[in-house]
Amino acid sequence: MRAVHIGPLRPLAGKIVIAPYSDEWPRQYAAEAVKIRAALGERVLLLEHVGSTSVPGLAAKPIIDIALVVADTTNETDYVPALEAAGYALRIREPDWYQHRLLKGVRPDVNLHVFGPDCEEVQRMLLMRDWLRRDEAGRNLYERTKRELAQGDWTYTQEYADAKSEVVQVILARARAATGEG
């Protein structure tokens, strides 16, 4: 984790919090989308609300996850300064994982995931979101798993996220089988 983080690693101050679904989350995303589009204009190739807060009825960590696609994530001077001026801070640079960049926003708490065009991770995020929006069994399995894992003692949020990987793969396999995607 140290190799990809910009600035100090921030350990958790307590347990992972899983909050009941809130109708505020889509509104918060919409406000952030306006802010991001104003900062980047035509450099925004795709902007989507992803993660658990994008699934009506699903309990989640109250963090708005946003997927942003730009032409070239490695050309940080093309988008990072504008996003920093809009209140985001670059926290993660992962050259070995789809050239992913993560910027953090506050009030609301935002994880802004930046990827390049045709990134399979963006497609995976959208498939997961869309499947959970329509599959109650998958939504229930995911929420149950998240609640169980949230009871663990994690030093970093990423450890909790990694612990969900197995159930995410199960849900994605079901979604792919049902939709004919791979």
C-alpha positions in Angstrom: 0.0 0.0 0.0 2.8 2.4 0.8 4.2 2.2 -2.8 0.9 3.6 -4.3 -0.1 6.1 -1.6 0.6 9.8 -1.9 1.1 11.3 1.5 0.8 9.4 4.8 -1.1 6.2 5.1 -4.2 6.8 7.3 -5.1 3.9 9.5 -8.8 3.5 10.5 -9.8 5.3 13.7 -12.4 2.7 14.6 -14.6 0.1 13.0 -15.9 0.2 9.4 -19.3 1.9 9.4 -22.0 0.4 7.3 -24.9 2.8 7.1 -28.5 2.2 5.9 -29.2 3.3 2.3 -29.7 7.0 2.1 -31.6 8.9 -0.6 -29.0 11.6 -0.1 -26.3 9.6 -1.8 -27.6 10.0 -5.4 -28.1 13.7 -4.7 -24.5 14.0 -3.4 -23.2 12.2 -6.5 -25.2 14.6 -8.7 -23.6 17.6 -7.0 -20.1 16.1 -7.3 -20.7 15.3 -10.9 -21.6 19.0 -11.6 -18.4 20.0 -9.8 -16.2 17.5 -11.7 -17.7 18.5 -15.1 -17.3 22.2 -14.3 -13.6 21.5 -13.5 -12.8 19.3 -16.5 -15.3 20.1 -19.2 -14.8 18.0 -22.3 -11.9 16.1 -20.6 -14.7 14.0 -18.9 -15.2 11.0 -21.2 -17.4 9.1 -18.7 -18.6 9.9 -15.2 -20.6 7.4 -13.2 -21.8 6.8 -9.7 -20.5 3.4 -8.7 -20.0 1.4 -5.6 -22.6 0.5 -2.9 -24.0 4.1 -2.5 -25.1 3.9 -6.2 -27.4 0.9 -5.4 -30.8 1.9 -4.0 -31.7 -0.1 -0.9 -28.1 -1.3 -0.3 -26.4 -0.4 3.0 -22.9 1.0 2.5 -20.0 2.9 3.9 -21.2 6.4 3.4 -18.6 7.3 0.8 -19.6 8.3 -2.7 -17.6 6.3 -5.2 -17.3 7.9 -8.6 -15.7 6.4 -11.8 -14.1 9.1 -14.1 -12.7 8.2 -17.4 -10.2 10.7 -19.0 -8.1 10.3 -22.1 -4.8 9.5 -20.3 -4.5 9.0 -16.6 -0.7 9.2 -16.8 -1.0 12.8 -18.0 -1.9 14.1 -14.6 -1.3 17.7 -15.5 -4.3 17.5 -17.7 -6.8 16.8 -14.9 -5.3 16.7 -11.4 -4.7 20.5 -10.9 -8.3 21.2 -12.0 -9.7 18.6 -9.7 -7.5 19.8 -6.8 -8.8 23.3 -7.4 -12.3 21.8 -7.1 -11.5 20.4 -3.7 -10.1 16.9 -4.4 -6.7 15.6 -3.3 -4.6 13.0 -5.2 -4.1 10.1 -2.8 -3.3 7.0 -4.9 -1.3 6.4 -8.1 -1.4 2.7 -9.3 0.6 2.4 -12.5 0.4 -1.4 -12.4 -3.4 -1.5 -12.0 -5.0 0.1 -15.0 -3.0 3.3 -14.4 -5.7 4.0 -11.7 -5.6 7.3 -9.8 -7.7 8.0 -6.7 -8.6 11.4 -5.6 -10.4 12.1 -2.3 -13.1 14.6 -1.7 -14.6 15.7 1.6 -18.1 16.9 2.5 -19.3 14.5 1.3 -16.6 11.8 1.5 -15.8 10.9 -2.1 -13.5 8.4 -3.7 -12.9 9.6 -7.3 -11.5 6.7 -9.3 -9.8 7.9 -12.5 -9.2 5.4 -15.4 -8.5 5.6 -19.1 -10.8 4.7 -22.0 -12.0 1.1 -22.5 -10.8 0.1 -19.0 -12.1 -3.3 -18.0 -12.3 -2.2 -14.3 -14.8 0.5 -15.2 -16.9 -2.1 -17.0 -16.6 -4.4 -14.0 -17.8 -1.6 -11.7 -20.8 -0.8 -13.9 -21.7 -4.5 -14.2 -21.6 -4.9 -10.5 -23.7 -1.8 -9.9 -26.3 -2.6 -12.5 -26.6 -6.2 -11.4 -27.0 -5.3 -7.7 -29.7 -2.7 -8.7 -31.8 -5.4 -10.1 -30.9 -8.6 -8.3 -32.2 -8.8 -4.7 -30.4 -12.0 -3.9 -27.0 -10.5 -4.9 -27.8 -7.3 -3.0 -28.7 -9.2 0.1 -25.6 -11.4 -0.1 -23.3 -8.4 -0.6 -24.9 -6.5 2.3 -24.7 -9.4 4.6 -21.0 -10.0 3.7 -20.2 -6.3 4.2 -21.9 -6.2 7.6 -20.1 -9.3 8.8 -16.7 -8.1 7.6 -17.3 -4.6 9.1 -17.1 -6.3 12.5 -13.5 -7.2 11.9 -10.5 -5.3 13.2 -8.9 -3.7 10.1 -6.0 -1.4 10.2 -6.8 0.1 6.8 -10.0 0.3 4.8 -8.2 -1.5 1.9 -8.0 -4.6 4.0 -11.7 -4.6 4.4 -12.2 -4.0 0.7 -9.8 -6.9 -0.2 -11.7 -9.2 2.2 -14.9 -8.6 0.0 -13.1 -9.9 -3.1 -14.4 -13.4 -3.0 -18.1 -12.4 -2.7 -17.6 -9.7 -5.4 -16.2 -12.4 -7.8 -19.2 -14.7 -7.0 -21.7 -11.8 -7.7 -19.9 -10.8 -10.9 -19.9 -14.4 -12.1 -23.6 -14.5 -11.6 -24.1 -11.2 -13.4 -21.9 -12.3 -16.4 -23.8 -15.6 -16.7 -27.2 -13.9 -16.5 -26.3 -11.1 -19.0 -24.1 -13.2 -21.3 -21.0 -11.0 -20.6 -18.1 -13.4 -20.7 
